[in-house]
Amino acid sequence: MLYIAMDFSIVIPMHDEAEALASLLPALDRTYEAMAPARCFEAILVDDGSTDHSFEIAWDWAERARFPVKVFRQNPCEGLGGALRTGFRFALGRAVITYDADMSYPLADLGKLMDKLDEGHDIVTASPFHPEGGVRDVAPERLRISRLAHLAYRLRLPRKLRGITCVTCGFRAYRREILETIAHRHDGFLATAEILVRGLRAGLRVAEVPSWLAPRVAGRSKMKVLRTALQHLRFLITLR
């Protein structure tokens, strides 16, 4: 009965994020305590073929957590998109929020995403490029791929992306029932953009809220910039 009452499920993919979990897991505890009982959520952590102790750390924390937590392991590695797919499959909240284990976006913005979703939108994405958002000390290559990707998508889908300033942000909220209708096919980092594009082309109501992008709390990024850029280009070419 406790799971049925969940406002949202927060799905967090992780690959070799043992260092980042030292900050993320206590932050999730504090966030739940701050939001409940007005908003209750479950956390779903999906370990994507980590070679460190990410899975063991998450599992140990889940056994002691004072709110619903699920931990899954994918081995071999299936990529970010594969981890999201697993998280979506087991989510029981009325909404699903995706979040990066590196905490590059503030967990405090969970409420903003849910508030916007409650206004009647199907998808709500955070964006540091929103006029009220911002960026703090982020590596230039990360910003470069985000801006170039958005420009490319904007040129390809000018009407659909009107009012949207970022297509690659992984901090995003969905009404759970719409996820099956926009199921993504790609397993890598491209999945975040693919899901948004599929939602826009399906005529779903998409909104954006401002957020702040900062450097990861620990560890290093797993994204291969050139490979990801080529995947975006290939995806755009195949759009009809």
KEZA-781693 format. One record per residue (C-alpha): residue number from 1; z, y, x. Coordinates in steps of 0.5 Angstrom, whole numbers, always signed. Example, Ala and Ser with C-alpha at 12.3 -4.5 7.8 and 13.67 -1.06 7.14 Angstrom:
<pts>
num	pz	py	px
1	+16	-9	+25
2	+14	-2	+27
</pts>
This chain:
<pts>
num	pz	py	px
1	+0	+0	+0
2	+2	+5	+6
3	-6	+4	+9
4	-9	+5	+2
5	-5	+12	+1
6	-8	+15	+8
7	-11	+21	+8
8	-16	+20	+14
9	-17	+15	+19
10	-18	+18	+26
11	-23	+14	+30
12	-22	+14	+38
13	-27	+11	+43
14	-24	+9	+50
15	-27	+7	+56
16	-23	+7	+62
17	-18	+12	+59
18	-11	+10	+62
19	-10	+17	+65
20	-12	+21	+59
21	-8	+16	+54
22	-1	+19	+58
23	-3	+25	+54
24	-6	+23	+48
25	-1	+18	+45
26	+5	+22	+45
27	+0	+28	+42
28	-2	+23	+37
29	+6	+22	+35
30	+7	+29	+35
31	+1	+31	+31
32	+3	+25	+25
33	+10	+28	+25
34	+7	+35	+24
35	+2	+33	+19
36	+6	+28	+15
37	+8	+28	+9
38	+2	+33	+7
39	-3	+29	+11
40	-2	+22	+13
41	-7	+18	+17
42	-8	+12	+21
43	-10	+12	+28
44	-16	+7	+31
45	-17	+6	+38
46	-23	+2	+40
47	-23	+0	+48
48	-30	-1	+50
49	-30	-5	+56
50	-25	-2	+60
51	-24	-4	+67
52	-17	-1	+67
53	-11	-2	+63
54	-13	+2	+57
55	-13	-3	+52
56	-6	-6	+54
57	-3	+1	+54
58	-6	+3	+47
59	-3	-4	+45
60	+4	-3	+47
61	+4	+4	+44
62	+1	+1	+37
63	+7	-4	+37
64	+12	+2	+38
65	+8	+7	+33
66	+12	+10	+27
67	+5	+10	+23
68	-1	+6	+22
69	-5	+4	+29
70	-10	-1	+30
71	-13	-3	+37
72	-19	-6	+38
73	-23	-9	+44
74	-30	-9	+45
75	-32	-14	+51
76	-37	-13	+54
77	-38	-5	+53
78	-42	-3	+47
79	-42	+4	+49
80	-40	+10	+45
81	-44	+9	+39
82	-42	+1	+38
83	-34	+3	+39
84	-35	+8	+33
85	-39	+3	+29
86	-33	-2	+30
87	-28	+4	+28
88	-32	+6	+22
89	-32	-2	+20
90	-24	-2	+20
91	-22	+5	+17
92	-18	+5	+11
93	-17	+13	+10
94	-21	+17	+5
95	-24	+21	+11
96	-26	+19	+18
97	-25	+23	+24
98	-28	+22	+30
99	-24	+24	+37
100	-25	+24	+44
101	-20	+20	+48
102	-20	+26	+53
103	-17	+31	+49
104	-22	+36	+50
105	-22	+39	+43
106	-15	+41	+40
107	-12	+36	+36
108	-9	+42	+32
109	-16	+43	+29
110	-15	+36	+25
111	-13	+40	+19
112	-18	+45	+19
113	-23	+39	+19
114	-20	+36	+13
115	-19	+43	+9
116	-27	+44	+10
117	-28	+37	+7
118	-23	+38	+1
119	-28	+44	-1
120	-33	+39	-2
121	-37	+37	+4
122	-39	+31	+6
123	-39	+32	+14
124	-35	+37	+18
125	-36	+38	+25
126	-32	+42	+30
127	-36	+47	+35
128	-34	+51	+41
129	-41	+55	+40
130	-39	+57	+33
131	-38	+65	+33
132	-30	+64	+32
133	-30	+58	+37
134	-30	+58	+45
135	-30	+54	+51
136	-25	+54	+57
137	-27	+52	+64
138	-32	+47	+62
139	-36	+44	+67
140	-43	+47	+67
141	-47	+41	+66
142	-43	+39	+60
143	-45	+46	+57
144	-52	+45	+59
145	-54	+39	+56
146	-50	+41	+49
147	-54	+47	+49
148	-61	+44	+51
149	-60	+39	+46
150	-58	+43	+40
151	-64	+48	+42
152	-69	+42	+42
153	-66	+39	+35
154	-66	+46	+32
155	-74	+47	+34
156	-75	+40	+31
157	-71	+41	+25
158	-70	+48	+24
159	-69	+48	+16
160	-64	+43	+17
161	-60	+46	+22
162	-59	+52	+19
163	-52	+55	+20
164	-50	+49	+25
165	-49	+51	+32
166	-47	+44	+36
167	-50	+37	+34
168	-47	+33	+40
169	-39	+35	+38
170	-35	+28	+38
171	-30	+32	+34
172	-32	+31	+27
173	-30	+29	+20
174	-34	+24	+14
175	-32	+22	+7
176	-31	+15	+9
177	-36	+13	+3
178	-42	+16	+6
179	-42	+13	+13
180	-46	+7	+10
181	-51	+11	+8
182	-52	+14	+15
183	-51	+8	+19
184	-53	+10	+26
185	-57	+5	+31
186	-56	+8	+38
187	-50	+5	+42
188	-49	+11	+47
189	-47	+18	+47
190	-53	+19	+43
191	-50	+17	+37
192	-46	+23	+35
193	-52	+27	+34
194	-56	+21	+31
195	-51	+21	+25
196	-51	+28	+24
197	-58	+28	+24
198	-59	+22	+19
199	-53	+26	+14
200	-57	+32	+14
201	-64	+29	+13
202	-61	+25	+7
203	-59	+32	+4
204	-51	+31	+5
205	-47	+37	+5
206	-45	+39	+12
207	-41	+44	+15
208	-38	+47	+21
209	-31	+50	+23
210	-30	+53	+30
211	-26	+50	+35
212	-25	+50	+43
213	-28	+46	+48
214	-23	+45	+54
215	-24	+40	+61
216	-21	+33	+59
217	-14	+32	+60
218	-15	+27	+66
219	-20	+22	+69
220	-27	+23	+69
221	-33	+23	+64
222	-37	+17	+63
223	-43	+21	+60
224	-49	+20	+65
225	-53	+27	+64
226	-60	+25	+65
227	-60	+18	+61
228	-57	+22	+55
229	-62	+28	+56
230	-67	+23	+56
231	-64	+19	+50
232	-64	+25	+46
233	-71	+27	+47
234	-74	+20	+45
235	-70	+20	+39
236	-73	+27	+37
237	-80	+24	+39
238	-79	+19	+34
239	-76	+23	+28
240	-81	+23	+22
</pts>
